[in-house]
Amino acid sequence: AVFTSLNHDMTLTEFKFIWYMEYSHRMWGRVVGLAYILPAAYFWRKGWLSRPMKGCVLALCGLVCFQGLLGWYMVKSGLEEKPDSYDIPRVSQYRLAAHLGSALVLYSASLWTGLSLLLPRHKLPETHQLLRLRQFAHGTTALIFLTALSGAFVAGLDAGLVYNSFPKMGERWIPDDLLAFSPVLRNVFENPTTVQFDHRILGITSVSAVTALYLFSRRIPLPRRTRMAVTSLLAVACMQ
């Protein structure tokens, strides 16, 4: 039904391109899983893992498997038949956000664990300013994570196609259909206009928070590695 109503002019070559993109993504995900799980099992058998590290390894292995399961659950939502609907088939934006969020958690946890083993932790005096910097950094991390998740909702709803002007959305700062759905909370997750508006606000807020974090860090004596990390964060935020 979808083919006859929407994609009747698609050639076999065009279909193969889409199919191979999906197939490559699945195969790459499986390779990543094996590249983590097999060496981890080898290190475990050799007795090279401490008790706390065994807990980390099990948690990360669980996340790898959970990520694959979420991917299957997400794709499944795009293959469900919707009677009397001729809309473009798409996966659930909720499941897409969950899949992306899980990937970000897995990547961050893997990186944190690896760097903790490779680089010795700096023993700095626990000053009030350092404590505030750490809290600010954690808050900025949560904000960036939330911004990335909102981007998944933009992708899932094709919300990027609604408005393509910046900083205004069309001719207005706040579009008329921002709260068109009822109940109001539904707009945050299902209204393409609201989803794009929220993503813009979160993006601007994230860049502002990263800039403020950088400026605050300049007032504190920090090790060279930490200062490089904060500067790199600002550079990547601006580039993003």
MODELLER restraints for C-alpha pairs under 7 A, 6 or more apart:
rsr = mdl.restraints
at = mdl.atoms
rsr.add(forms.Gaussian(group=physical.xy_distance, feature=features.Distance(at['CA:2:A'], at['CA:86:A']), mean=6.95, stdev=0.5))
rsr.add(forms.Gaussian(group=physical.xy_distance, feature=features.Distance(at['CA:5:A'], at['CA:86:A']), mean=6.92, stdev=0.5))
rsr.add(forms.Gaussian(group=physical.xy_distance, feature=features.Distance(at['CA:33:A'], at['CA:64:A']), mean=6.13, stdev=0.5))
rsr.add(forms.Gaussian(group=physical.xy_distance, feature=features.Distance(at['CA:37:A'], at['CA:61:A']), mean=6.40, stdev=0.5))
rsr.add(forms.Gaussian(group=physical.xy_distance, feature=features.Distance(at['CA:40:A'], at['CA:57:A']), mean=6.94, stdev=0.5))
rsr.add(forms.Gaussian(group=physical.xy_distance, feature=features.Distance(at['CA:43:A'], at['CA:49:A']), mean=6.50, stdev=0.5))
rsr.add(forms.Gaussian(group=physical.xy_distance, feature=features.Distance(at['CA:60:A'], at['CA:106:A']), mean=6.89, stdev=0.5))
rsr.add(forms.Gaussian(group=physical.xy_distance, feature=features.Distance(at['CA:63:A'], at['CA:106:A']), mean=6.19, stdev=0.5))
rsr.add(forms.Gaussian(group=physical.xy_distance, feature=features.Distance(at['CA:67:A'], at['CA:99:A']), mean=6.59, stdev=0.5))
rsr.add(forms.Gaussian(group=physical.xy_distance, feature=features.Distance(at['CA:67:A'], at['CA:102:A']), mean=6.14, stdev=0.5))
rsr.add(forms.Gaussian(group=physical.xy_distance, feature=features.Distance(at['CA:67:A'], at['CA:103:A']), mean=6.56, stdev=0.5))
rsr.add(forms.Gaussian(group=physical.xy_distance, feature=features.Distance(at['CA:70:A'], at['CA:99:A']), mean=5.65, stdev=0.5))
rsr.add(forms.Gaussian(group=physical.xy_distance, feature=features.Distance(at['CA:71:A'], at['CA:99:A']), mean=6.04, stdev=0.5))
rsr.add(forms.Gaussian(group=physical.xy_distance, feature=features.Distance(at['CA:74:A'], at['CA:91:A']), mean=6.20, stdev=0.5))
rsr.add(forms.Gaussian(group=physical.xy_distance, feature=features.Distance(at['CA:74:A'], at['CA:92:A']), mean=6.68, stdev=0.5))
rsr.add(forms.Gaussian(group=physical.xy_distance, feature=features.Distance(at['CA:74:A'], at['CA:95:A']), mean=5.06, stdev=0.5))
rsr.add(forms.Gaussian(group=physical.xy_distance, feature=features.Distance(at['CA:74:A'], at['CA:96:A']), mean=6.04, stdev=0.5))
rsr.add(forms.Gaussian(group=physical.xy_distance, feature=features.Distance(at['CA:75:A'], at['CA:91:A']), mean=6.10, stdev=0.5))
rsr.add(forms.Gaussian(group=physical.xy_distance, feature=features.Distance(at['CA:77:A'], at['CA:91:A']), mean=5.13, stdev=0.5))
rsr.add(forms.Gaussian(group=physical.xy_distance, feature=features.Distance(at['CA:77:A'], at['CA:92:A']), mean=5.84, stdev=0.5))
rsr.add(forms.Gaussian(group=physical.xy_distance, feature=features.Distance(at['CA:78:A'], at['CA:89:A']), mean=5.98, stdev=0.5))
rsr.add(forms.Gaussian(group=physical.xy_distance, feature=features.Distance(at['CA:78:A'], at['CA:90:A']), mean=4.86, stdev=0.5))
rsr.add(forms.Gaussian(group=physical.xy_distance, feature=features.Distance(at['CA:78:A'], at['CA:91:A']), mean=3.97, stdev=0.5))
rsr.add(forms.Gaussian(group=physical.xy_distance, feature=features.Distance(at['CA:78:A'], at['CA:92:A']), mean=6.81, stdev=0.5))
rsr.add(forms.Gaussian(group=physical.xy_distance, feature=features.Distance(at['CA:90:A'], at['CA:156:A']), mean=6.98, stdev=0.5))
rsr.add(forms.Gaussian(group=physical.xy_distance, feature=features.Distance(at['CA:91:A'], at['CA:156:A']), mean=6.59, stdev=0.5))
rsr.add(forms.Gaussian(group=physical.xy_distance, feature=features.Distance(at['CA:92:A'], at['CA:156:A']), mean=6.52, stdev=0.5))
rsr.add(forms.Gaussian(group=physical.xy_distance, feature=features.Distance(at['CA:93:A'], at['CA:152:A']), mean=6.73, stdev=0.5))
rsr.add(forms.Gaussian(group=physical.xy_distance, feature=features.Distance(at['CA:93:A'], at['CA:153:A']), mean=5.18, stdev=0.5))
rsr.add(forms.Gaussian(group=physical.xy_distance, feature=features.Distance(at['CA:93:A'], at['CA:156:A']), mean=4.37, stdev=0.5))
rsr.add(forms.Gaussian(group=physical.xy_distance, feature=features.Distance(at['CA:93:A'], at['CA:157:A']), mean=6.50, stdev=0.5))
rsr.add(forms.Gaussian(group=physical.xy_distance, feature=features.Distance(at['CA:96:A'], at['CA:152:A']), mean=6.12, stdev=0.5))
rsr.add(forms.Gaussian(group=physical.xy_distance, feature=features.Distance(at['CA:96:A'], at['CA:156:A']), mean=6.68, stdev=0.5))
rsr.add(forms.Gaussian(group=physical.xy_distance, feature=features.Distance(at['CA:97:A'], at['CA:149:A']), mean=5.44, stdev=0.5))
rsr.add(forms.Gaussian(group=physical.xy_distance, feature=features.Distance(at['CA:97:A'], at['CA:152:A']), mean=4.92, stdev=0.5))
rsr.add(forms.Gaussian(group=physical.xy_distance, feature=features.Distance(at['CA:97:A'], at['CA:153:A']), mean=6.34, stdev=0.5))
rsr.add(forms.Gaussian(group=physical.xy_distance, feature=features.Distance(at['CA:100:A'], at['CA:149:A']), mean=6.99, stdev=0.5))
rsr.add(forms.Gaussian(group=physical.xy_distance, feature=features.Distance(at['CA:101:A'], at['CA:149:A']), mean=6.28, stdev=0.5))
rsr.add(forms.Gaussian(group=physical.xy_distance, feature=features.Distance(at['CA:133:A'], at['CA:217:A']), mean=6.95, stdev=0.5))
rsr.add(forms.Gaussian(group=physical.xy_distance, feature=features.Distance(at['CA:136:A'], at['CA:213:A']), mean=6.82, stdev=0.5))
rsr.add(forms.Gaussian(group=physical.xy_distance, feature=features.Distance(at['CA:137:A'], at['CA:213:A']), mean=6.96, stdev=0.5))
rsr.add(forms.Gaussian(group=physical.xy_distance, feature=features.Distance(at['CA:140:A'], at['CA:206:A']), mean=6.97, stdev=0.5))
rsr.add(forms.Gaussian(group=physical.xy_distance, feature=features.Distance(at['CA:140:A'], at['CA:209:A']), mean=6.19, stdev=0.5))
rsr.add(forms.Gaussian(group=physical.xy_distance, feature=features.Distance(at['CA:140:A'], at['CA:210:A']), mean=6.73, stdev=0.5))
rsr.add(forms.Gaussian(group=physical.xy_distance, feature=features.Distance(at['CA:143:A'], at['CA:206:A']), mean=6.19, stdev=0.5))
rsr.add(forms.Gaussian(group=physical.xy_distance, feature=features.Distance(at['CA:144:A'], at['CA:206:A']), mean=5.85, stdev=0.5))
rsr.add(forms.Gaussian(group=physical.xy_distance, feature=features.Distance(at['CA:147:A'], at['CA:199:A']), mean=6.28, stdev=0.5))
rsr.add(forms.Gaussian(group=physical.xy_distance, feature=features.Distance(at['CA:147:A'], at['CA:202:A']), mean=5.42, stdev=0.5))
rsr.add(forms.Gaussian(group=physical.xy_distance, feature=features.Distance(at['CA:147:A'], at['CA:203:A']), mean=6.08, stdev=0.5))
rsr.add(forms.Gaussian(group=physical.xy_distance, feature=features.Distance(at['CA:150:A'], at['CA:199:A']), mean=5.57, stdev=0.5))
rsr.add(forms.Gaussian(group=physical.xy_distance, feature=features.Distance(at['CA:151:A'], at['CA:199:A']), mean=6.25, stdev=0.5))
rsr.add(forms.Gaussian(group=physical.xy_distance, feature=features.Distance(at['CA:153:A'], at['CA:189:A']), mean=6.93, stdev=0.5))
rsr.add(forms.Gaussian(group=physical.xy_distance, feature=features.Distance(at['CA:153:A'], at['CA:195:A']), mean=6.65, stdev=0.5))
rsr.add(forms.Gaussian(group=physical.xy_distance, feature=features.Distance(at['CA:154:A'], at['CA:160:A']), mean=6.15, stdev=0.5))
rsr.add(forms.Gaussian(group=physical.xy_distance, feature=features.Distance(at['CA:154:A'], at['CA:195:A']), mean=6.02, stdev=0.5))
rsr.add(forms.Gaussian(group=physical.xy_distance, feature=features.Distance(at['CA:154:A'], at['CA:196:A']), mean=5.99, stdev=0.5))
rsr.add(forms.Gaussian(group=physical.xy_distance, feature=features.Distance(at['CA:157:A'], at['CA:192:A']), mean=6.07, stdev=0.5))
rsr.add(forms.Gaussian(group=physical.xy_distance, feature=features.Distance(at['CA:159:A'], at['CA:192:A']), mean=4.53, stdev=0.5))
rsr.add(forms.Gaussian(group=physical.xy_distance, feature=features.Distance(at['CA:159:A'], at['CA:193:A']), mean=6.55, stdev=0.5))
rsr.add(forms.Gaussian(group=physical.xy_distance, feature=features.Distance(at['CA:159:A'], at['CA:195:A']), mean=6.77, stdev=0.5))
rsr.add(forms.Gaussian(group=physical.xy_distance, feature=features.Distance(at['CA:159:A'], at['CA:196:A']), mean=5.77, stdev=0.5))
rsr.add(forms.Gaussian(group=physical.xy_distance, feature=features.Distance(at['CA:160:A'], at['CA:196:A']), mean=6.54, stdev=0.5))
rsr.add(forms.Gaussian(group=physical.xy_distance, feature=features.Distance(at['CA:162:A'], at['CA:193:A']), mean=6.55, stdev=0.5))
rsr.add(forms.Gaussian(group=physical.xy_distance, feature=features.Distance(at['CA:163:A'], at['CA:169:A']), mean=5.76, stdev=0.5))
rsr.add(forms.Gaussian(group=physical.xy_distance, feature=features.Distance(at['CA:163:A'], at['CA:170:A']), mean=6.35, stdev=0.5))
rsr.add(forms.Gaussian(group=physical.xy_distance, feature=features.Distance(at['CA:169:A'], at['CA:175:A']), mean=6.44, stdev=0.5))
rsr.add(forms.Gaussian(group=physical.xy_distance, feature=features.Distance(at['CA:177:A'], at['CA:193:A']), mean=6.89, stdev=0.5))
rsr.add(forms.Gaussian(group=physical.xy_distance, feature=features.Distance(at['CA:178:A'], at['CA:193:A']), mean=5.87, stdev=0.5))
rsr.add(forms.Gaussian(group=physical.xy_distance, feature=features.Distance(at['CA:178:A'], at['CA:194:A']), mean=5.10, stdev=0.5))
rsr.add(forms.Gaussian(group=physical.xy_distance, feature=features.Distance(at['CA:179:A'], at['CA:187:A']), mean=5.99, stdev=0.5))
rsr.add(forms.Gaussian(group=physical.xy_distance, feature=features.Distance(at['CA:181:A'], at['CA:187:A']), mean=5.57, stdev=0.5))
rsr.add(forms.Gaussian(group=physical.xy_distance, feature=features.Distance(at['CA:181:A'], at['CA:191:A']), mean=6.86, stdev=0.5))
rsr.add(forms.Gaussian(group=physical.xy_distance, feature=features.Distance(at['CA:187:A'], at['CA:194:A']), mean=5.96, stdev=0.5))
rsr.add(forms.Gaussian(group=physical.xy_distance, feature=features.Distance(at['CA:188:A'], at['CA:194:A']), mean=5.84, stdev=0.5))
rsr.add(forms.Gaussian(group=physical.xy_distance, feature=features.Distance(at['CA:188:A'], at['CA:195:A']), mean=5.80, stdev=0.5))
rsr.add(forms.Gaussian(group=physical.xy_distance, feature=features.Distance(at['CA:189:A'], at['CA:195:A']), mean=6.39, stdev=0.5))
rsr.add(forms.Gaussian(group=physical.xy_distance, feature=features.Distance(at['CA:207:A'], at['CA:237:A']), mean=6.00, stdev=0.5))
rsr.add(forms.Gaussian(group=physical.xy_distance, feature=features.Distance(at['CA:207:A'], at['CA:238:A']), mean=7.00, stdev=0.5))
rsr.add(forms.Gaussian(group=physical.xy_distance, feature=features.Distance(at['CA:210:A'], at['CA:234:A']), mean=5.99, stdev=0.5))
rsr.add(forms.Gaussian(group=physical.xy_distance, feature=features.Distance(at['CA:211:A'], at['CA:234:A']), mean=6.23, stdev=0.5))
rsr.add(forms.Gaussian(group=physical.xy_distance, feature=features.Distance(at['CA:214:A'], at['CA:230:A']), mean=5.96, stdev=0.5))
rsr.add(forms.Gaussian(group=physical.xy_distance, feature=features.Distance(at['CA:214:A'], at['CA:231:A']), mean=6.73, stdev=0.5))
rsr.add(forms.Gaussian(group=physical.xy_distance, feature=features.Distance(at['CA:214:A'], at['CA:234:A']), mean=6.82, stdev=0.5))
